Amino acid sequence: MKRKILSIVVLILLVCFVLTSCDTSSLGKDTNSSSSTKEVSSNISSKTDITKSTVKSKKTNNSSSKKNTKRKTASSSTNSVKKKTKKKKVKVSNISLSTIPKYSGSPYTEVNGNKPQFTSTEISKSSYEYYTDLDSLGRCGTAVACVGTDIMPTEERGTIGQVKPSGWHTVKYDCVNGKYLYNRCHLIGYQLTGENANPKNLITGTRYLNIEGMLPFENMVADYVKETDNHVMYRVTPIFKGNNLLASGVRMEGYSVEDKGEGISFNVYAYNVQPNIKIDYATGDSSYNGVSAQPTTQKPKVKKKVQPTTTYSYNAGSSNNESSTYILNANSKKFHVPSCSAVSRMKDSNKQAYTGSRSSLISQGYDPCKICNP
């Protein structure tokens, strides 16, 4: 009996010992778990802070990068605009009408001692053309070109009747060659650049301005370029007084590039006048002997003949078979009368004197000069 009681006591003690051990183990586990949880929480918090810091840093860097990119883009854009502006920059004539003598019978007068005023940065050996935009009154500005054979026209000029330049009136007088007072005058002649019905290149000009004032210089430049294959800087600036719709005249400048002005060099002002006609430059209205001119009532024809840019005629008395003395340009294959202005511009190596008939020269492949029309 005593043994049974002792066994029960021992068993109870063992159970108590086991229970006590389990509680201690559980407590240790809870402590470790709490510690581990704190560490994980701390790590997560640390990682979160790092992540936030990284994201913030990236945002800052991105913002900085975007700012730099914007600055670079803005800088690049500014440079691009400057370059474009520089390419399109055209020197505008600063001539004052007060310095121009009044018209006294000559279609043009010299400006600046007849010396063109192109700067070294404007002069080019590559052909190009540029036309200033019309102003708020619809008036043309400066037109400039480096004339070369590569931009000269290869076909006949088309119609330009659809263009109505500022101050335009369709009016006729018997005293005007061809009747019509006004022409649509090309600032840069069609024969030089092939630019035709461009409103930026057409002004209202008298027949006198077109034929007597501007055409001789256009022909001179065209012939020189064709004869030498050189380039000519060519600038034409219409000069308006105040808000007048009709130009008082045009300033014309020419300068041969390769020979530095030896072949072509001029600076003139051509008057936009018509002998015996009074012109109101504010509106383009005109009158003859105090009688106001009326616009033509003639109905336009359905079909219009395309007029050539220039009509040339041979000098009277110079028949094809008549023997005369001519000056030949062996390089351009053109022949001239000895007094022609183009003769003085020829290189001595290309210049030859010839006495014989005109028809004989043509049969040899020579063409008559378009300035002197031999």
C-alpha positions in Angstrom: 0.0 0.0 0.0 2.8 2.3 1.0 4.5 1.6 -2.4 1.4 2.5 -4.3 1.1 5.8 -2.4 4.8 6.6 -3.1 4.4 5.8 -6.8 1.4 8.2 -7.0 3.4 11.0 -5.3 6.4 10.4 -7.7 4.0 10.5 -10.6 2.5 13.7 -9.4 5.9 15.3 -9.0 6.9 14.2 -12.5 3.8 15.7 -13.9 4.4 19.0 -12.1 8.0 19.0 -13.3 6.9 18.5 -16.9 4.3 21.2 -16.7 6.8 23.6 -15.2 9.3 22.9 -18.0 6.6 23.5 -20.6 5.7 26.9 -19.2 9.3 27.9 -19.2 9.8 26.8 -22.8 6.7 28.6 -23.9 7.8 31.8 -22.1 11.1 31.6 -23.9 9.5 31.1 -27.2 7.2 34.1 -26.6 10.1 36.3 -25.7 12.1 35.2 -28.7 9.0 35.7 -31.0 8.5 39.2 -29.5 12.2 40.0 -30.1 12.1 38.6 -33.6 8.9 40.6 -34.3 10.5 43.8 -33.1 13.6 43.1 -35.3 11.4 42.4 -38.3 9.4 45.5 -37.6 12.6 47.5 -37.2 13.9 46.1 -40.5 10.7 46.8 -42.3 10.7 50.3 -40.9 14.3 50.8 -41.9 13.6 49.4 -45.4 10.6 51.7 -45.7 12.7 54.7 -44.7 15.4 53.7 -47.2 12.7 53.2 -49.9 11.2 56.6 -49.1 14.6 58.2 -49.1 15.4 56.4 -52.4 12.1 57.4 -54.0 12.6 61.0 -52.8 16.1 61.0 -54.1 14.9 59.7 -57.5 12.2 62.3 -57.7 14.7 65.0 -56.9 17.1 63.7 -59.5 14.3 63.3 -62.0 13.1 66.8 -61.3 16.6 68.1 -61.6 17.1 66.1 -64.8 13.9 67.4 -66.2 14.9 71.0 -65.4 18.3 70.4 -67.0 16.5 68.8 -70.0 14.2 71.8 -70.3 17.1 74.2 -70.0 19.0 72.3 -72.7 15.9 72.1 -74.9 15.2 75.8 -74.4 18.8 76.6 -75.1 18.8 74.4 -78.2 15.5 75.9 -79.4 16.8 79.4 -78.9 19.9 78.6 -80.9 17.8 77.1 -83.6 15.6 80.2 -83.8 18.7 82.4 -83.9 20.1 80.4 -86.7 16.9 80.5 -88.7 16.6 84.2 -88.1 20.2 84.7 -89.1 19.6 82.8 -92.4 16.6 84.9 -93.2 18.0 88.2 -92.1 18.0 90.6 -95.0 19.6 94.0 -94.9 16.9 96.6 -95.5 17.9 99.7 -97.4 18.2 102.8 -95.1 18.1 105.2 -98.0 16.2 108.4 -97.3 14.1 110.0 -100.1 15.4 113.4 -99.0 18.9 112.4 -100.2 17.6 111.5 -103.7 17.5 114.3 -106.2 14.2 115.0 -107.9 13.5 113.4 -111.2 14.9 115.5 -114.0 14.7 113.3 -117.1 17.0 110.4 -116.3 15.3 107.1 -115.3 17.8 106.5 -112.5 20.4 108.2 -110.4 23.5 106.9 -108.6 23.5 106.2 -104.8 26.6 106.0 -102.6 28.9 106.9 -105.5 27.4 103.9 -107.4 29.1 101.5 -105.0 26.8 98.6 -103.7 26.7 98.2 -100.0 26.7 94.4 -99.4 28.6 93.3 -96.3 31.2 90.5 -96.4 28.8 88.2 -94.5 26.0 88.8 -97.1 28.1 87.9 -100.1 27.8 84.2 -101.2 29.1 82.0 -104.0 26.0 79.8 -103.7 22.9 80.7 -105.5 19.8 81.6 -103.5 16.9 84.1 -103.4 14.8 85.6 -100.6 11.7 87.8 -100.5 10.6 89.8 -97.5 7.0 89.3 -96.3 4.4 91.9 -97.2 3.8 94.6 -94.6 0.4 95.4 -93.0 -0.5 97.6 -96.0 0.3 94.7 -98.4 3.5 96.3 -99.6 6.7 94.5 -100.8 10.0 94.8 -98.9 13.5 94.0 -99.9 14.2 91.2 -102.3 17.8 89.8 -102.5 19.4 87.0 -104.5 22.7 85.5 -105.4 22.1 85.0 -109.1 23.7 82.0 -110.8 22.9 80.0 -113.9 21.5 77.2 -111.7 18.5 79.3 -110.6 17.8 81.0 -113.9 14.5 80.0 -115.7 14.5 77.2 -118.3 10.9 77.9 -119.5 8.8 80.9 -120.6 7.3 83.1 -118.0 3.7 82.4 -117.1 0.8 84.8 -116.4 0.9 87.2 -113.5 -2.4 89.1 -114.0 -3.9 87.4 -110.9 -1.6 89.4 -108.6 -2.7 92.9 -107.6 0.2 94.7 -105.9 -0.4 97.6 -103.5 -1.5 100.8 -105.4 -2.6 98.8 -108.5 -4.8 100.5 -111.1 -5.6 99.3 -114.6 -5.4 102.5 -116.5 -4.4 103.5 -120.0 -2.9 106.6 -121.7 -2.1 107.2 -125.3 1.2 108.8 -124.4 2.5 105.6 -122.7 4.3 102.9 -124.8 1.9 100.0 -124.7 -0.9 102.3 -123.4 -1.0 100.8 -119.9 0.5 103.1 -117.2 1.3 100.5 -114.7 3.1 97.2 -115.0 3.5 94.4 -112.4 7.2 95.0 -111.9 9.4 92.1 -110.7 11.8 93.3 -108.0 14.1 90.5 -109.1 13.5 90.0 -112.8 12.1 86.7 -114.0 15.1 86.2 -116.2 17.4 86.1 -113.2 15.7 83.7 -110.8 12.6 82.3 -112.6 10.3 83.8 -109.8 7.1 84.7 -111.5 3.7 85.3 -109.8 5.1 85.8 -106.3 3.2 88.7 -104.5 6.4 89.3 -102.5 8.3 90.0 -105.7 5.8 92.2 -107.6 5.2 96.0 -107.2 3.1 98.5 -109.1 5.5 100.3 -111.3 5.1 102.6 -114.3 6.0 101.4 -117.7 8.9 103.8 -117.6 10.3 102.4 -114.4 10.0 98.9 -115.7 11.5 99.4 -119.1 13.8 102.4 -118.8 14.8 102.2 -115.1 15.1 98.5 -114.2 15.4 96.4 -117.3 18.8 97.6 -118.4 20.4 96.5 -115.1 18.5 93.1 -115.2 19.8 92.5 -118.7 23.3 93.5 -117.7 23.3 91.0 -114.8 21.7 88.2 -116.8 24.3 88.6 -119.7 27.2 88.7 -117.3 26.1 85.6 -115.4 25.6 83.7 -118.7 28.8 84.8 -120.2 31.1 84.1 -117.2 29.1 81.5 -115.2 29.9 83.7 -112.1 27.5 84.8 -109.4 26.1 88.3 -108.9 24.7 89.6 -105.6 21.5 91.4 -106.5 19.2 93.4 -104.2 16.2 95.5 -104.9 14.4 97.6 -102.3 11.2 99.5 -103.0 11.1 102.8 -101.3 7.8 104.0 -99.9 7.1 107.4 -98.4 5.0 107.1 -95.2 1.9 104.9 -95.8 1.9 105.5 -99.6 0.7 102.4 -101.5 2.8 103.2 -104.5 6.6 103.1 -104.2 8.4 106.4 -105.1 11.1 104.3 -106.7 13.4 101.3 -106.2 17.0 101.0 -105.1 19.0 98.5 -107.1 22.4 97.0 -106.1 24.5 94.6 -108.0 28.0 93.1 -107.2 29.8 90.3 -109.1 31.2 87.8 -106.6 34.0 85.9 -108.1 35.8 88.9 -109.6 35.0 91.1 -106.6 32.9 93.6 -108.5 35.1 94.0 -111.6 32.4 92.7 -113.9 29.2 94.1 -112.2 29.1 96.9 -109.6 26.2 99.4 -109.3 24.0 101.1 -106.7 21.2 103.2 -108.2 17.8 104.6 -107.5 15.2 104.2 -110.3 12.3 106.6 -110.3 8.7 105.2 -110.4 7.5 108.0 -112.6 5.9 108.3 -116.1 6.6 111.4 -118.2 3.6 113.6 -118.7 1.6 111.8 -116.1 0.8 113.0 -112.6 0.7 110.3 -110.0 -0.8 110.3 -106.5 1.6 107.9 -104.6 -0.8 107.5 -101.6 -3.4 105.7 -103.7 -1.9 105.1 -107.2 -4.4 107.4 -108.8 -3.1 109.4 -111.9 -4.0 112.1 -114.2 -2.9 113.7 -117.5 -2.9 117.4 -118.0 -5.2 117.8 -115.0 -7.8 115.3 -116.4 -8.4 112.2 -114.2 -7.7 109.0 -116.0 -10.5 106.4 -116.0 -9.9 102.7 -115.6 -10.2 100.7 -118.8 -13.6 99.3 -119.6 -12.1 96.8 -122.0 -13.3 93.3 -121.2 -10.4 90.8 -120.6 -9.9 88.2 -123.3 -10.5 84.6 -122.4 -7.2 83.6 -123.8 -4.1 85.6 -123.2 -0.8 85.3 -125.0 2.2 84.7 -122.7 4.5 87.7 -123.2 8.2 87.0 -123.0 10.1 88.7 -120.2 12.1 90.8 -122.7 11.6 91.7 -126.3 14.9 92.4 -128.1 15.3 94.2 -131.4 18.4 94.7 -133.6 19.9 98.1 -134.2 18.6 99.8 -137.3 21.1 99.7 -140.2 22.8 96.6 -139.1 21.8 94.1 -141.7 22.8 90.4 -141.6 25.1 90.7 -144.6 26.6 94.1 -144.0 30.3 94.1 -143.0 30.9 95.7 -139.6 33.4 95.5 -136.7 32.4 93.4 -133.7 34.0 92.4 -130.5 33.8 88.7 -129.8 33.8 86.9 -126.4 35.4 83.6 -127.2 34.3 82.1 -123.9 30.6 83.0 -124.0 30.3 82.9 -127.8 28.6 86.3 -127.9 29.4 89.2 -130.1 29.1 93.0 -129.3 29.5 96.4 -130.9 32.8 98.0 -129.8 31.0 100.6 -127.6 29.0 98.0 -125.6 29.4 98.2 -121.8 30.0 94.5 -121.7 33.2 94.8 -123.7 35.0 96.6 -120.9 34.1 93.7 -118.5 35.6 91.0 -120.7 38.8 89.3 -119.9 41.5 90.1 -122.4 42.1 86.4 -123.0 38.5 86.1 -124.2 38.3 89.3 -126.2 38.7 89.2 -130.0 38.1 91.8 -132.7 36.2 90.7 -135.8 35.3 92.4 -139.1 32.7 90.8 -141.2 29.0 90.2 -141.5 26.6 89.5 -138.7 25.2 86.4 -140.5 28.7 85.0 -140.7 29.2 85.2 -137.0 25.8 83.6 -136.3 26.7 80.7 -138.6 29.9 80.2 -136.6 27.8 79.7 -133.4 28.0 83.2 -132.0 24.9 85.0 -130.4 24.3 88.7 -130.4 24.7 90.5 -127.1 21.3 91.3 -125.5 22.6 94.7 -124.2 23.8 96.3 -127.4 21.9 94.2 -129.8 24.5 94.3 -132.7 
